[in-house]
Amino acid sequence: MNISVIGCGRLGIPYAAGMAIGGNEVLGLDVAPAIVRTLSSGRVPFSEPGLAEAIARHVDFRVLVVGRRCRRGR
């Protein structure tokens, strides 16, 4: 399933990681360029047990993609 998460803060990114762990393809959207850069590089801007490893793994496999824009669906 394809899932979009709008807002990659303390609630959005753990949810996005959980959905990626569950086998879904996830697009995380955020307006903050620094957050997008950090997450896209596989790092997390705050401490949450196990989250950094999950983000790094799923960003590397392109199951979790983080960006600032979303293309309009068909």
Secondary structure, DSSP 8 states (H G I E B T S, - for coil): -EEEEE--STTHHHHHHHHHHTT-EEEEE-S-HHHHHHHHTT--SS--TTHHHHHHHHHHTTSEEEES------
